[in-house]
């Protein structure tokens, strides 16, 4: 639904040279980043600044009728938390993802597709939406609202112009290139990490196999000598102990090297979000992630939280029959609280312990205590399960 440029001049367009200079600045900003998350934020902020809008957002669709990522600019963190979970694909948002054309509206609230918004959502009127496409694929959509101008219209607001729409279309075309490049970079890095892990696994196999072979031969020699030459047998057993210690050292070093590179490079929040997006695509259950104010934590805490999250997610997706699994990471003092909840069939924690089936709970508790944290489990048959792990900061 497009409209002509306002002849009254309420939202007059800048000169072509000024517009192109602003686009050039936005494109340079996008080209400086290779991480998908950084590219999305830069595209959103650049669009808002380029068109002088009060609010901007960029949604990346998932395969379940919602958004895998939804980046906003112009909304405070407090407002964003109050708004609630990511929106679903409906109304105007859906139009941007399923149609190839832009949407420019005087008042989005009067559009027949408008379905309202949460109570904490800021009030918006004039609207401009633009799909970001790579060939036939829609990578995402840009949404801008509340154009700013020196002289608002008599009825309020300024309105986006045809010139604004053309600028945003140009930005979206280059955003598609930047976003595709960032995805290719991340994929390349994942392949490099996989190759490195394969190499380390091969080295681990060779090194530990040699140690274990020597250990077996030495143990056999000690067995043969135990009756006729106890002194020599004792020496051989000491060698067995030494070889076992060396093998343990090799394993320990390999485990350190095999620590997920994504966690080292990207931190806990990005790594969790990426892994959960993969799980959401791979399973029928809806798997979501929310981060509430957690930034960097000490490496040991991040490693423990990631491992517990992985174990709990495995249980929920493979054993619980859950239709929805929610992972929340939130700030707790100087530390963090991780919560994994599902709506599956649940279980009796006491019965699980008595039956000798721990569902990884022993390992999770060990990881929590190892970094000075605590782990709690809440579940009952038919009532789902919630696992919480709280760790202190550094």
N, C-alpha and C positions, 0 to 999 in steps of 0.2 A: 504494500500500500504506500505509494510514493506521493509526494506533493511538490508543487513548484516552489521556487525560491520566494521568500517573503519580500514582496516589492516595497514594503514600508521601511525596509532596512533595519528591522529590529535585530536580526542576526546576520549583519552584513559579513561577507566572506573576506578573508585577507587577500592581499595581492598574490598573483600566481607565484612570484619569486619568493615571497614570505612563506607560502604554503610548501613549495618545493624545498626550501631550506629546512623547514621543520621536518618534512619527510626524510630528508637526508640525515638529519640528526637522529631520528628514530631508527633508521636502517643501520646506521653505524653502531648505535647502542645494542641492537639485536645481534649484530655480527660479532660482538665481543664475547659472547657466551656460547658454551658448548653443552652445558647441562640442560636437559629438557625443562626442569623446574625453573631455572634462571631465565631461560628463553621465554617461557610463558609469562613470568612476572614482568619482564622487560617489554614484551609486546603489549600487555595490558596497560602498563604505566605510560608507554609511548602513545598509545591510542588516546588515552584520556588527556594527555598533555597536548597532543597534536590538534585535537578537536575542541579543546578547552571545555571539557565536560566535568560535571561534578562527580559522576560515578562511571566506572568501567569494570567490565568483567570478561573473562574468557573461559568458556566451558569446553572441555575435551570429553567426548561421549565414551561411555563404556558399552558393553554388549548386553546390558540388562535394562535398558530404558532409563538409565540415570547418567551421571557424570563421573568419569574416573578422576578428573581433576576439575576444580572450579576456582579460578584465581580472581580476586577482586582488588580494586584500587579505589581509594576514596572512602572506604569503610574501615573504621578502627577495628582492632583485634577484639575489643570488648563487644562492639556491635555484632561482629561476625559470629562470635560465640553465642550471643543471645539469639541470633536468627535461627540457629539449629543446624540440622543435617543438610548435606548437599541437596540441591533441588533435583527433581526428576525432570525428564524431558516432556514437557507439556506446554500448551499455549504457544506464546511467542518463542520461547526457548526451543521448542520442538521444530517450529517453522524454520529457524535458522539452521538446524542440523539436517533437515530432510528436504529443504528446497534450496535451489541454487541462487536465488535472488536476495538482494538486501531488503530490509524493512525499515521505512522511515515514517514515524508516526508523530502526530501533533500531541497526542495524549494516549499513552499505552493503556491507561485505565479504561478508556472508552472503546478499546478494540474488543470485538466479540469473543476473541480467543483468550482474553485476559481472565485469569482464574484467581486473582488475589495473591497476597503474599503474607508471610508470617507477621505477627504483631510487632516484632522488633525491627522489621525491614524498613529502611528509609523510604520516604514518599518520593515517587518518581512520576514524571509526566512525559515530556518529549523524549523520544526514544529513537535510536539508530542501531540496527543489528546487521552484521555482515558475516557470512560463512567464510571459513578459511578452508580452501579446497586444494587438493593436489590431484589433478586429473579428475577422476570420478569419485575419489574418496574425500569425504568431509573430515578434516583433521580436528576441527573445532569451530567455534563461533565467537565473534566479538560482540559485546553488548555495551552500548553507551547510553547514558540517560542524563537529563537535566543540563542542556547546553547553557553555558554562561555567556553573557554579553553585556555591554555597557547600558543598553536601553531595552529592558524587557518589554514584551508586548502588553497592551492594555489588559488582556486577560491573564497575564502572568506567563513566565517562561520566555524562552528565546526561540527555540526550535532549531533543529539541524537543517542545513541547507543542502542543495544538490552538490555544491562544491565540497561540503563536508563528506558527503557520501562518496564522491570520487576520490578524495584523499584517503578515506578509510579503505576503499577498494584497493588502492595502490599499496597501502600498508599491509592489507591482508594477503595480497599476492606474495609480497616479500616475506611475510610472516610464515607462509607455507614453506618457503625455501629454508628459512632459518630453523623451523621446527623439524622439518625432514632431516636436515643436516645434523641437528642435535640428536635425533633418534638414531641415525646411522652411527654417530660417534659412540653413543651409549651401547649400541649393539656390538660395535667393533671392540669396545672395551670389555664387554661380557665375554666375547670369544677369546680375547687375549687372556683374561682371567682363567677361563676354562682350560686353555692350553697350558698355562703356568701350573695350574693345579694338577693336570695330568702328568706334567713333567715331574713335579714334586712327588706325586704318588709312585711313579716309576722308580725314582731315586730311593724313596722310602722302602719300597719292596726289595730292591737290590741290597741296600745297606742292612736292613733288619734280617733278611733271609740269610745273609752271610754270617751274621752274629748268631742266629738261631742254629745254623748248621754246625758252627764251631762248638756251640753250647751242647748240642746233642752228642757230638763225638767225644767231648770231654766228659760228659756224664756217663757215657758207655765205658770209657776207660776207667773212671772211678769205680763203677760197678764191678769191673773185672778184677780190680786190685783190692777191693775192700777186705777180702779174706786173707790173701797171701802177703799183702804189703800195705797195711793200714796207713803208714806214714805217707806213702806216695798217694794213696787214695785221698787222704786229707788234703794234700796239695792240689789234686785234681778238682776236688769239691770247692776249694777256694777259688780256683780258676772258673768254675761254673758260676759262682756268685759274682765274680768280676764281669764275666761275659753277660750275665743277666742284667747287671747294672748298666753296662754299655748299651744293651739293646733298649732298655727303658729310656736312657738318655736320647737315643736316636728317635724313639717314638715321641718323646716330649718335644724335641726340637721340631719334628715334622708337624705336630699339632699346632705349634705356634706359627709355623710358616703357612699352614693351611687355614689359618683364621681368615674368614671371609674378607677379601680385598675390598668389597663394596662398603663394609663397615669401617675399614681403615680410612678409606678415601671420602666416603659420603656421610658418615655418621649414622647414628641409630635411626633417627626419624626418617631420613630419605630411604635407608635400606629397608626398614619395615614397610613403608608405604609401597615401595617397588615390589617387594615380595608378596604383599597382600593383594596388589593389583593382579599379579600373576595367578594367585590362588583363586581370586574372584572369577577370572576368565576360565580357569581349568575345572572348576567344580560347579555343580548345580546350585549350591547354597550361595546366598548373597554374603560376601565378605567385605566389611568396611573398616576403615581406619580413620581415627581422628587424633590429632596432636593438639594438646592444650597447654601451650607455653613452655614445653620442654625444648631446651637447646642442647648444647654439648654436655656430656657427662664423662667421668673418667673412663678410660678404655675397658677396665675390668667390669664396671657396672653396665656399660653398653653391651659387652659380650654376653653377660649373664642374662640381661633382659631380652636380648635377641633370641638366645637359645631357649629360654622359657616360653617365649611367644611362639617359636616354631613348634615346640613339643605340644603346647596347648592347642594350637591350630591343627596339628596333625590329629590329635585325639578328637577334636570337634568335627573335623571334616571326614574322618575315616570311620569313626565309631559311634558318633552320637545321633546320626540321622538329622542333624540340624538343617533348617531352611535358612537360617540367618546367623552369622557370627560377627560380633562387633569387637574390635580391638581399639582400646582407648589408652593413650599415653598422656598423662597429665603431670604438671609440676606439683611437687609436694615438698614444701620448704626449699632446701638446697638440692633435694634429690628428685625422685620421680616415682610415680605409681603407674604400673601397667595393669590393665584389666582386660581379660578375654572372656566374653560372655556368649553363650549360645542358647538357642531355643530347642535344643535336642531332647532326647529321651531322659537324660540325666542319669544319676547313679547314687548309690549309698556309699559315701567315702569309707565308712567303717567296714562295710561288707567287702568292699574292694580290697582293703588291707588284709582282712582275715582270709580272703580267698587267695592271697598271694599275687593278685594282679594289681599292679600299682599305677598303670596307665602313665608311667613316667613321673609320677608325683614325687617319688624319692629323689630322683635326679633333679627335679625342679627345686625341691626344698634344699638340696645340697648346693645348688648354684646360688640360691638366694642367700643362704647363710654364709657362703664363701665370700660374699661382698658386703657382709654386715646387714643384709636385708631380711625380710620376712615374706613368707608365702602363705596365703590362706585359700582354702577351697570351700565353696558353697555349692551344694548340689543335693538333689533328691530325685527319686524316680519320677519321671514325667514332668519335671520342672526345670529342665535345662541345667547348665552349670556355669559358674563364674569363678575364675581363678584370678587372684590379685597378687601382685608382687611389688613390694615397696622397697626402694633402695635409697640410702643416703647419698648426698652429693660428695664431691671431693674437697 
